[in-house]
C-alpha cells in the first residue's frame, strides 16, 4: 500500500514528458483536461494531431477544436490566465499522422521527438462500426507498427494503449483482464498467449487490393470494403470491424512488446462524465445514446435487445482516471505487459430494461427541459424486443413501404422515399447496436481495482474509477440527459438554418 498522504499518480508522472494521440476526440479532451487540472507537475504534453481540411496544422486544430472546447470552461472560469499559461508552456502540438511511416514526420523531426518523450498514451482510433476494412485496418491495427518503431527509437519508453472491452467479440461469460481469443474461424495462438494476426493482416490486405481492382466506382468500392470488413469480423467472431481491428491491434502489441512496458486499457461503453470537470460533458452521440434517441424522437416503439442483458456503461472521467493509473504503474513497475479494464458490469450492473425505465421516466416527466432531444411529448410506448424479431419486423415494414412507394409511382404520383430510407437506416443501425443490448458477458476490472488499492486513498479520491460510486438513476436522469441537451445536440433552429443554406447552395449550383 502506498503512502496514503500523497498521490502516487502525481509522484510517478511528475517531470515526465507525455506524448498523447487522439486528443481531438471525446476521451482525449477529458484526459487532457484532467492532466492539466490535477497533474500540472508533468514536464510537457506533446499532442500528435492530424491536420484537417479546415485546420491544416496541429496548432490550428488544437486552437479551434481542443483549447476552445467547453470542457475547459471550469478552468477558464477559475483562472483563465493560468490555463493559458500552462497551455502555452507545457502543451506542444506536432502535425502528424499515426497511419504514416514515422507519423508522417521528417527524419530530423522524428528523431527529435523520440528523444523528448518518456511515455506514450495512444487513444487515437476509428470508432466507426461500419468502416471500410482498409481504413479500419490502417487506423486501428497497422498504425501500431509505427508506435512500435517509435518506442524503439525512444529507448523503450512505456506505451499505454486504449482499446475496448468489446475485443471480447462473441465470447460469453465472465471477461477478465486477459488475452481473449476468437469464437469463429480459428487463428494460430503463440506459446506466449497472443494470437498470430500478422499473417491474417497480409490476407486482408490482399483481399482489399483485389476488391479495389474490381471496382472503379468510388461509392461502390467503399460499400464493398465496408461489407468485406463486416464479413471478416463476423467470420472470426466479432460483431463489427471496429472491435475486430482493435482486437488485432492488441495481438500486434503483445507480440512486439515482450520485455517492454505495455499497458492495454479497455473501457466499456464510454458515456458522458459523471462528475469531473462537470457532470454530463460529452461530444456527439455515443453507443448507449442510440436507445435514448430512438425513444426521444419516437421513430420506433421497440429497441432490439434483451431486457436482462447488461448495458456496460462507464463515464468518461472514470476512463481518463484509469489511463492515468495505467501510466503511473508503467513508471512504478516497468517491464510488464498489463491489461486493465474500466467497466461497470461486474461491480455495479445496469440492465437494458432498467436503462430504458430511467429514460422513459425522465422523458415522460421532464421532456420539456430537453427541447434538443425531444421534439414533442413522447406518446408511444418503448419496449425491448428480441433482435431477431426486431429485424424481421423492420424488414416487413420496409417491404410494405417499398410496395406502397411502387404502387404510388404506377398511379402517376410522386411518392417520397424518405420513409423507406429512414427505415433502412434503422435496420442497419439495429444490426450494430443490438449486439450491445443483447450480450451474455460480464466485464470485470478486478486488476484495476487492486491497482487503486495499491496506490492508496489519496488517488482513490482524486482519480475515481470504481463503478460502485455511480448512482445510475441520478446519472441517467439528471446528469446524462442534461449533458446531451447542453453539449451533444444542436439547437433545432441552427439545424434548420444549415439545411436551408445547403438547399439554397444546391439550387444555385443547379
C-alpha positions as a printed Julia matrix, in Angstrom:
510×3 Matrix{Float64}:
   0.0     0.0     0.0
   1.28    3.44   -0.94
   1.65    6.34    1.46
  -1.96    7.49    1.83
  -0.87   11.07    2.43
   0.39   11.66   -1.11
  -0.7    10.89   -4.64
   1.31    8.1    -6.25
  -0.02    9.11   -9.65
   1.26   12.66   -9.27
   4.55   11.38   -7.92
   5.13    8.99  -10.83
   4.08   11.46  -13.53
   5.94   14.47  -12.12
   8.52   15.84  -14.58
   7.54   13.25  -17.19
   7.21   14.13  -20.87
   3.95   12.77  -22.3
   3.1    12.09  -25.94
  -0.68   11.76  -26.41
  -2.67   10.88  -29.53
  -6.4    11.2   -30.04
  -6.89   14.49  -28.22
  -9.27   15.81  -30.87
 -11.64   13.08  -29.72
 -14.07   12.97  -26.81
 -11.97   10.87  -24.43
  -8.75   12.64  -25.38
 -10.15   16.01  -24.33
 -11.33   14.61  -20.99
  -7.87   13.14  -20.39
  -6.03   16.34  -21.33
  -8.23   18.48  -19.07
  -7.67   16.09  -16.15
  -3.9    16.17  -16.57
  -3.83   19.96  -16.71
  -6.11   20.26  -13.7
  -4.72   17.55  -11.42
  -1.22   16.69  -12.68
   0.32   20.02  -13.73
   3.63   18.65  -12.41
   4.22   16.87  -15.75
   7.17   18.3   -17.64
   5.39   18.53  -21.0
   2.46   17.26  -23.03
   3.08   16.71  -26.73
  -0.04   16.2   -28.83
   0.26   14.41  -32.15
  -2.59   15.81  -34.24
  -3.53   15.15  -37.84
  -4.23   18.26  -39.9
  -7.73   18.62  -41.33
  -9.23   20.39  -44.33
 -10.32   23.3   -42.15
  -7.18   23.37  -39.99
  -4.12   22.03  -41.83
  -1.7    22.28  -38.89
  -1.78   20.77  -35.43
  -1.55   24.21  -33.83
  -4.6    25.47  -35.73
  -6.63   22.38  -34.95
  -5.62   22.49  -31.29
  -6.67   26.13  -31.03
 -10.06   25.68  -32.7
 -11.08   22.14  -31.7
  -9.36   21.41  -28.39
  -8.35   24.52  -26.44
 -11.7    26.16  -27.19
 -13.73   23.12  -26.06
 -16.27   23.66  -23.3
 -14.61   21.01  -21.14
 -12.04   23.68  -20.21
 -14.72   26.17  -19.1
 -14.3    25.38  -15.4
 -10.56   26.02  -15.6
 -11.15   29.21  -17.58
 -13.63   30.49  -15.01
 -11.3    29.66  -12.16
  -8.2    31.29  -13.68
  -8.09   31.84  -17.43
  -4.59   33.32  -17.27
  -3.25   30.23  -15.51
  -4.89   27.98  -18.09
  -3.41   29.98  -20.96
   0.0    29.81  -19.3
   0.03   26.04  -18.85
  -1.25   25.52  -22.4
   1.48   27.73  -23.82
   4.29   26.45  -21.6
   3.58   22.73  -21.35
   1.49   21.76  -24.38
   3.21   21.3   -27.72
   1.45   20.32  -30.94
   3.01   18.22  -33.7
   1.3    17.82  -37.05
   1.43   14.12  -37.8
  -0.5    11.07  -38.94
  -0.36    7.81  -36.97
  -1.05    5.72  -40.07
   2.02    7.01  -41.92
   5.61    5.84  -41.51
   7.38    7.92  -38.86
   3.97    9.54  -38.22
   4.49   11.45  -41.46
   7.39   13.38  -39.91
  10.76   14.09  -41.47
  13.7    12.1   -40.14
  15.06   15.02  -38.11
  11.7    15.83  -36.54
  11.06   12.11  -35.86
  14.42   11.71  -34.12
  13.97   14.91  -32.13
  10.51   13.83  -30.97
  11.71   10.37  -29.97
  14.25   11.95  -27.61
  11.65   14.18  -25.95
   9.14   11.59  -24.75
   9.01    9.5   -21.56
   5.67    7.78  -22.19
   3.11    7.43  -24.98
  -0.66    7.4   -24.43
  -2.45    6.28  -27.57
  -6.17    7.0   -27.58
  -6.49    7.55  -31.33
  -8.88    5.23  -33.15
 -11.67    4.98  -35.68
 -14.82    4.04  -33.76
 -16.95    3.68  -36.89
 -18.62    0.27  -36.63
 -19.13    0.19  -40.4
 -15.79    1.49  -41.6
 -14.34    0.18  -44.87
 -11.89   -2.59  -43.99
  -8.85   -0.81  -45.43
  -9.45    2.3   -43.32
 -10.3     0.44  -40.1
  -7.27   -1.8   -40.5
  -4.98    1.15  -41.22
  -6.12    3.29  -38.27
  -6.85    0.68  -35.61
  -4.25   -2.01  -36.35
  -1.46   -1.16  -38.79
  -0.76    2.18  -37.12
   0.51    0.27  -34.08
   3.61   -0.78  -36.03
   4.52    2.93  -36.19
   4.17    3.15  -32.4
   6.34    0.07  -32.01
   9.05    1.72  -34.12
   8.73    4.94  -32.15
   9.07    3.14  -28.82
  12.27    1.52  -30.09
  13.63    4.88  -31.26
  12.73    6.5   -27.94
  14.59    3.9   -25.89
  11.74    1.53  -24.98
   9.53    4.12  -23.3
   6.21    2.81  -21.91
   3.09    2.68  -24.07
  -0.46    2.96  -22.73
  -2.84    1.85  -25.46
  -6.58    2.48  -25.2
  -8.53   -0.48  -26.54
 -12.1    -1.6   -25.75
 -13.77   -4.27  -23.62
 -15.59   -5.35  -26.75
 -12.49   -7.03  -28.18
 -14.27   -9.88  -26.36
 -16.31  -10.36  -29.56
 -18.91  -13.12  -29.32
 -17.32  -14.77  -26.28
 -19.73  -15.27  -23.38
 -19.49  -15.4   -19.59
 -17.05  -13.56  -17.35
 -14.49  -11.46  -19.19
 -11.48  -10.58  -17.11
  -8.4    -8.53  -17.84
  -6.55  -11.02  -20.02
  -6.0   -12.08  -23.62
  -9.17  -13.2   -25.38
  -9.46  -15.42  -28.45
 -11.8   -15.74  -31.45
 -15.08  -17.67  -31.32
 -15.33  -18.13  -35.1
 -12.69  -19.19  -37.58
  -9.6   -20.12  -35.62
  -6.35  -18.16  -35.57
  -3.0   -19.65  -34.54
  -2.06  -18.97  -30.93
   1.53  -18.26  -29.88
   3.02  -20.03  -26.86
   3.22  -16.64  -25.11
  -0.57  -16.33  -25.26
  -1.22  -13.83  -28.05
  -2.65  -14.73  -31.46
  -0.75  -14.61  -34.76
  -2.66  -11.95  -36.66
   0.16  -10.69  -38.85
  -0.37  -13.4   -41.48
  -4.09  -12.61  -41.26
  -3.36   -8.95  -41.9
  -1.49   -9.92  -45.08
  -4.52  -11.92  -46.26
  -6.82   -8.97  -45.59
  -4.53   -6.6   -47.47
  -4.61   -8.93  -50.48
  -8.43   -9.1   -50.34
  -8.57   -5.3   -50.11
  -6.36   -4.91  -53.19
  -8.46   -7.39  -55.16
 -11.61   -5.51  -54.2
 -10.07   -2.21  -55.29
  -9.02   -3.62  -58.66
 -12.54   -4.92  -59.27
 -14.25   -1.58  -58.52
 -13.68    1.71  -60.3
 -16.72    3.42  -58.79
 -15.61    5.07  -55.51
 -19.04    4.83  -53.86
 -19.45    1.18  -54.77
 -15.87    0.47  -53.68
 -16.48    1.98  -50.23
 -19.62   -0.14  -49.87
 -17.77   -3.29  -50.95
 -14.92   -2.65  -48.5
 -17.4    -1.94  -45.72
 -19.2    -5.24  -46.36
 -15.84   -7.02  -46.58
 -14.92   -5.7   -43.13
 -18.27   -6.78  -41.67
 -17.98  -10.28  -43.19
 -14.43  -10.81  -41.93
 -15.34   -9.62  -38.45
 -18.34  -11.95  -38.27
 -16.35  -14.86  -39.73
 -13.77  -14.73  -36.95
 -16.2   -14.0   -34.13
 -16.7   -10.23  -33.83
 -19.77   -8.07  -34.27
 -18.13   -5.31  -36.31
 -14.92   -4.2   -37.95
 -14.13   -1.73  -35.15
 -13.92   -4.32  -32.37
 -12.18   -6.83  -34.65
  -9.41   -4.44  -35.72
  -8.96   -3.26  -32.11
  -8.52   -6.91  -31.06
  -5.92   -7.41  -33.79
  -4.08   -4.33  -32.51
  -3.82   -5.9   -29.06
  -2.23   -9.03  -30.54
   0.31   -6.97  -32.5
   1.32   -5.09  -29.36
   1.52   -8.18  -27.15
   3.77   -9.79  -29.79
   6.21   -6.9   -30.13
   6.33   -5.67  -26.53
   7.73   -8.75  -24.84
  10.13   -7.49  -22.17
   8.97   -3.9   -22.67
   6.45   -1.79  -20.78
   2.97   -2.04  -22.25
  -0.43   -1.35  -20.75
  -3.64   -2.08  -22.63
  -6.6    -0.23  -21.11
 -10.03   -1.47  -22.17
 -13.03    0.77  -21.45
 -16.58   -0.46  -21.97
 -19.19    1.93  -23.47
 -17.83    5.41  -22.74
 -20.51    7.98  -22.0
 -20.68   11.49  -20.52
 -18.63   12.46  -17.49
 -20.04   11.58  -14.1
 -18.63   14.47  -12.11
 -15.38   15.97  -13.43
 -14.76   18.61  -14.51
 -18.54   18.92  -14.79
 -21.22   16.26  -14.85
 -22.63   15.29  -18.24
 -19.9    16.65  -20.51
 -20.0    14.81  -23.83
 -19.28   15.3   -27.51
 -21.56   13.65  -30.03
 -23.95   10.76  -29.55
 -22.45    7.54  -28.22
 -23.48    3.88  -28.33
 -25.97    3.83  -25.45
 -27.5     7.07  -26.72
 -28.96    5.22  -29.72
 -31.55    3.88  -27.29
 -32.28    7.32  -25.84
 -32.54    8.95  -29.27
 -34.82    6.2   -30.58
 -37.25    6.87  -27.74
 -36.94   10.65  -27.73
 -37.55   11.03  -31.45
 -40.36    8.4   -31.38
 -39.0     6.81  -34.55
 -39.75    3.29  -33.31
 -41.64    1.74  -30.41
 -39.19   -1.12  -29.95
 -35.47   -1.42  -29.39
 -33.52   -4.57  -30.3
 -32.02   -6.29  -27.29
 -32.76   -8.34  -24.2
 -34.28   -6.92  -21.03
 -31.86   -8.61  -18.63
 -28.74   -8.02  -20.74
 -26.18   -5.74  -19.12
 -25.5    -2.4   -20.76
 -21.94   -1.84  -19.59
 -21.58    1.94  -19.42
 -18.69    3.86  -17.86
 -18.38    7.67  -17.56
 -15.52    9.28  -19.48
 -13.88   10.76  -16.38
 -13.53    7.25  -14.89
 -11.8     6.17  -18.11
  -9.36    9.08  -18.12
  -8.51    8.29  -14.49
  -7.86    4.65  -15.43
  -5.46    5.83  -18.12
  -3.54    7.86  -15.54
  -3.36    4.89  -13.17
  -2.01    2.84  -16.07
   0.61    5.46  -16.92
   1.76    5.79  -13.31
   2.01    2.0   -12.94
   4.19    1.93  -16.08
   6.82    4.0   -14.28
   6.42    2.34  -10.92
   6.87   -1.23  -12.23
   8.34   -1.14  -15.77
   8.93   -4.14  -17.98
   5.49   -5.76  -17.83
   2.65   -6.21  -20.32
  -0.54   -5.46  -18.4
  -4.22   -5.42  -19.33
  -6.76   -3.41  -17.33
 -10.45   -2.78  -17.87
 -12.63    0.17  -16.96
 -16.21   -1.04  -16.75
 -19.29   -1.38  -14.57
 -20.83   -4.76  -15.37
 -19.44   -6.85  -12.52
 -19.38   -4.2    -9.8
 -22.5    -2.12  -10.48
 -24.56   -3.61  -13.31
 -27.39   -1.85  -15.1
 -29.67   -3.85  -17.38
 -31.12   -2.75  -20.7
 -34.59   -2.69  -19.12
 -33.51   -0.54  -16.18
 -31.79    1.9   -18.53
 -34.96    2.15  -20.61
 -37.04    2.63  -17.45
 -34.92    5.63  -16.45
 -35.07    7.04  -19.98
 -38.86    6.76  -20.11
 -39.3     8.21  -16.61
 -37.18   11.25  -17.38
 -38.69   11.71  -20.82
 -42.26   11.43  -19.56
 -41.79   13.75  -16.6
 -39.33   16.31  -17.93
 -39.27   16.19  -21.76
 -39.8    19.97  -21.96
 -36.38   20.53  -20.38
 -34.71   18.82  -23.33
 -36.0    20.54  -26.45
 -32.95   19.47  -28.44
 -33.62   15.85  -27.57
 -37.42   15.7   -27.55
 -39.2    17.41  -30.42
 -42.55   16.7   -28.79
 -44.03   14.98  -25.76
 -43.35   11.23  -26.1
 -46.62    9.39  -26.63
 -45.53    6.0   -27.97
 -44.54    3.09  -25.77
 -40.95    1.87  -25.88
 -40.12   -1.76  -25.32
 -37.23   -4.16  -25.72
 -37.7    -6.75  -28.46
 -35.61   -9.8   -29.31
 -33.2    -8.65  -32.01
 -34.25  -11.37  -34.48
 -37.9   -10.4   -34.11
 -36.97   -6.72  -34.41
 -35.06   -7.34  -37.65
 -37.95   -9.37  -39.06
 -40.49   -6.7   -38.1
 -38.43   -3.88  -39.59
 -37.87   -5.97  -42.72
 -41.63   -6.42  -43.11
 -42.27   -2.69  -42.68
 -39.57   -1.88  -45.27
 -41.19   -4.37  -47.68
 -44.61   -2.79  -47.19
 -43.19    0.73  -47.58
 -41.46   -0.29  -50.82
 -44.69   -1.8   -52.16
 -46.61    1.38  -51.27
 -43.92    3.5   -52.97
 -44.11    1.44  -56.18
 -47.93    1.5   -56.19
 -47.98    5.29  -55.99
 -45.5     5.51  -58.86
 -47.68    3.26  -61.02
 -50.6     5.62  -60.32
 -48.53    8.52  -61.65
 -47.98   10.09  -58.25
 -44.7    11.38  -56.88
 -44.02    9.38  -53.71
 -41.25   10.25  -51.29
 -38.65    7.6   -50.49
 -37.72    9.35  -47.23
 -39.68    6.9   -45.05
 -38.06    3.92  -46.77
 -34.61    5.47  -46.39
 -35.24    6.11  -42.68
 -36.37    2.51  -42.14
 -33.3     1.2   -43.93
 -31.13    3.29  -41.61
 -32.96    1.9   -38.56
 -32.5    -1.64  -39.89
 -28.77   -1.11  -40.49
 -28.19    0.54  -37.11
 -30.1    -2.19  -35.32
 -27.66   -4.78  -36.65
 -24.86   -2.84  -34.95
 -26.43   -1.67  -31.71
 -28.46   -4.81  -30.99
 -25.2    -6.57  -30.18
 -24.54   -4.19  -27.29
 -28.04   -4.66  -25.91
 -28.07   -8.45  -26.11
 -24.85   -9.76  -24.61
 -24.17  -12.77  -22.41
 -20.96  -11.4   -20.99
 -19.95   -9.65  -17.77
 -16.82   -7.48  -17.8
 -14.82   -7.1   -14.61
 -11.91   -4.87  -13.63
 -10.55   -6.65  -10.56
  -6.93   -5.87  -11.52
  -7.67   -2.18  -11.94
  -9.43   -2.05   -8.58
  -6.47   -3.84   -6.98
  -4.21   -1.18   -8.5
  -6.4     1.53   -6.95
  -5.98   -0.11   -3.54
  -2.24   -0.39   -4.11
  -1.94    3.32   -4.85
  -3.88    4.47   -1.8
  -6.68    6.68   -0.54
  -5.47   10.0    -1.94
  -5.51    8.7    -5.51
  -8.77    6.88   -4.89
 -10.37   10.25   -4.12
  -8.6    12.29   -6.8
  -8.88    9.7    -9.6
 -12.07    7.64   -9.06
 -12.58    4.58  -11.27
 -14.8     2.33   -9.12
 -18.23    1.88  -10.76
 -19.88    1.29   -7.38
 -19.67    5.07   -6.94
 -22.23    5.53   -9.73
 -25.87    6.13   -8.86
 -27.43    5.05  -12.16
 -30.78    6.76  -11.65
 -29.07   10.06  -10.85
 -26.55    9.65  -13.67
 -29.0     8.76  -16.45
 -31.86   11.05  -15.49
 -30.12   14.11  -14.11
 -26.55   14.08  -15.41
 -26.55   12.39  -18.79
 -29.82   13.84  -20.14
 -28.68   17.34  -19.2
 -25.32   16.67  -20.86
 -26.92   15.55  -24.11
 -29.1    18.67  -24.1
 -26.27   21.09  -23.33
 -23.24   19.61  -25.08
 -24.1    16.94  -27.64
 -27.14   18.17  -29.54
 -27.58   21.3   -31.6
 -30.46   23.74  -31.41
 -33.13   22.89  -33.98
 -33.08   26.43  -35.38
 -29.37   26.05  -36.14
 -30.02   22.73  -37.86
 -32.84   24.2   -39.94
 -30.72   27.18  -40.98
 -27.92   24.83  -42.07
 -30.38   22.71  -44.07
 -31.87   25.8   -45.71
 -28.43   27.1   -46.64
 -27.42   23.72  -48.09
 -30.63   23.62  -50.13
 -30.03   27.13  -51.45
 -26.47   26.23  -52.45
 -27.73   23.11  -54.22
 -30.39   25.1   -56.1
 -27.88   27.76  -57.12
 -25.47   25.09  -58.34
 -28.25   23.53  -60.42
